[in-house]
Amino acid sequence: MAEQTHVLFVEDDDVIREATQLALERDGFAVTAMPDGLSGLEAFRADRPDIALLDVMVPGLDGVSLCRRIRDESTVPVIMLSARADSIDVVLGLEAGADDYVTKPFDGAVLVARIRAVLRRFGHASGPNAGTDTPSPVDGGLLSFGDGDLEIDTEGMEVLKGGVPVALTPTEMRLLLEFSSAPGTVLSRDKLLERVWDYGWGGDTRVVDVHVQRLRTKIGQDRIETVRGFGYKLKA
């Protein structure tokens, strides 16, 4: 029997927490549900779940701060949950290191689909540059850009900038691999949502924009170029 995927779910609303936990367990997930951020952090450190679902507005330690604490220690996938679709909530969660977000109220089937999409993208990641159980968009080898300033080992899933290792989250790594598979080619936000986030439906392009900005801070602000009205491209 396959090992169950372990989900950490942090939500302060008792009804939502219990109903969502039951729904996830019916779909075969093992769930640890916590009512506040501090107990969520303790559970994360004790159990090391495969994925974390964090409500933005929880007491003690809010979801954004909890995401930052988790990201300081792990590259485990994180999905933020928010009752508000405000740009500030979404962007803060993504900038804190979340891989995706879902707006409440949500359909249980949609949440399960998003969880499975995240897990398909990069499985149970561990380590600063852990990749994915799915094939890389780039065949194995060492790629070099900018006169060798940026190097990508697509087999070892490692990135070097000026010879110094760069710690990327799995989502950032997949995004960089997507760009490096076609340097100089403009990739639209919708195409990146489809390829990197595994969205078979329309998604929020702010997810792409925030991750591109996070990636730029790590590999160089001028390495990924914005082509207004079309998308982004990696400079060869």
Residue pairs with C-beta under 8 A, 6 or more apart in sequence:
4 28
4 29
4 30
5 28
5 29
5 30
5 50
5 51
5 119
5 124
6 29
6 30
6 31
6 32
6 47
6 49
6 50
6 51
7 24
7 29
7 30
7 31
7 32
7 49
7 50
7 51
7 52
7 53
7 115
8 32
8 34
8 40
8 43
8 44
8 47
8 49
8 51
8 52
8 53
9 17
9 20
9 21
9 24
9 31
9 32
9 33
9 34
9 52
9 53
10 33
10 34
10 35
10 36
10 37
10 39
10 40
10 52
10 53
10 54
10 55
10 58
10 63
10 66
11 17
11 20
11 33
11 34
11 35
11 53
11 55
11 58
11 81
12 35
12 36
12 55
12 57
12 58
12 59
13 55
14 35
16 104
17 33
17 35
18 33
20 33
20 53
20 108
20 111
21 31
21 33
23 108
23 111
23 112
24 31
24 108
24 111
24 112
24 115
25 31
27 112
29 115
32 43
32 47
32 49
34 40
34 43
35 58
35 59
36 58
36 59
36 60
36 61
37 54
37 58
37 59
37 60
37 61
37 62
37 63
37 65
37 66
38 60
38 61
39 60
40 52
40 54
40 58
40 61
40 66
41 61
41 66
41 69
41 70
43 49
44 52
44 70
44 74
44 76
45 73
48 74
48 76
49 76
50 76
50 77
50 119
50 124
51 76
51 77
51 78
51 79
51 115
51 118
51 119
52 67
52 70
52 76
52 77
52 78
52 79
53 79
53 81
53 111
53 115
54 63
54 66
54 67
54 78
54 79
54 80
54 81
54 98
55 63
55 80
55 81
55 82
55 104
56 62
56 63
56 64
56 80
56 81
56 82
56 83
56 84
56 89
56 93
57 63
57 82
57 83
58 66
61 69
63 80
63 81
63 82
63 93
64 80
64 92
64 93
64 96
65 96
67 78
67 80
67 93
67 96
67 97
67 98
68 96
68 97
70 76
70 78
70 97
71 78
71 96
71 97
71 169
74 126
75 125
75 126
75 127
75 128
75 130
75 169
75 170
76 124
76 125
76 126
77 99
77 118
77 119
77 121
77 122
77 125
77 170
77 171
78 97
78 98
78 99
79 98
79 99
79 100
79 101
79 102
79 114
79 115
79 118
80 90
80 93
80 94
80 98
80 100
80 101
80 102
81 101
81 102
81 103
81 104
81 106
82 89
82 90
82 93
82 101
82 102
82 103
82 104
83 103
83 104
83 105
84 103
85 103
87 206
90 101
90 204
90 206
91 206
91 210
93 101
94 101
94 206
94 207
94 210
94 211
95 210
95 214
97 169
99 118
99 121
99 169
99 170
99 171
100 114
100 117
100 118
100 197
100 207
101 204
101 207
102 110
102 111
102 114
117 197
117 198
117 199
118 198
120 134
120 198
121 132
121 134
121 170
121 171
121 174
121 196
121 197
121 198
122 130
122 131
122 132
122 133
122 134
122 170
122 171
122 173
122 174
123 132
123 133
123 134
125 131
125 132
125 169
125 170
128 165
128 167
128 168
129 157
129 158
129 159
129 165
129 166
129 167
129 168
129 173
130 157
130 170
130 173
131 157
131 170
131 173
131 174
132 170
132 174
136 154
136 157
136 177
137 174
137 177
137 178
137 181
137 195
138 152
138 154
138 177
138 180
138 181
139 154
140 154
140 155
141 154
141 155
142 151
142 152
142 153
142 154
143 151
143 152
143 154
143 180
144 150
144 151
144 152
145 151
145 152
145 180
145 183
145 223
145 234
145 235
145 236
146 220
146 223
146 235
149 161
149 162
149 220
150 159
150 160
150 161
150 219
150 220
150 223
151 159
151 160
151 161
152 158
152 159
152 176
152 177
152 180
153 159
153 160
154 177
154 180
157 173
158 165
159 165
159 166
159 168
159 173
159 176
159 219
160 166
161 218
161 219
161 220
166 218
166 219
167 218
168 176
168 215
168 218
171 196
171 197
171 211
172 211
172 214
172 215
172 218
174 196
175 192
175 196
175 211
175 212
175 215
176 215
176 219
176 234
178 187
178 192
178 195
178 196
179 187
179 224
179 232
179 233
179 234
180 234
182 234
183 233
183 234
183 235
183 236
184 233
184 234
184 235
184 236
185 233
186 227
186 230
186 231
186 232
186 233
187 231
187 232
187 233
188 230
188 231
189 205
189 208
189 209
189 231
189 232
190 202
190 205
191 231
192 208
192 231
192 232
193 199
193 203
193 205
193 207
193 208
194 200
196 208
196 211
197 203
197 207
197 208
208 232
212 224
212 232
215 224
216 223
216 224
222 235
223 234
223 235
224 232
224 233
224 234
224 235
225 232
225 233
225 234
225 235
226 232
227 233
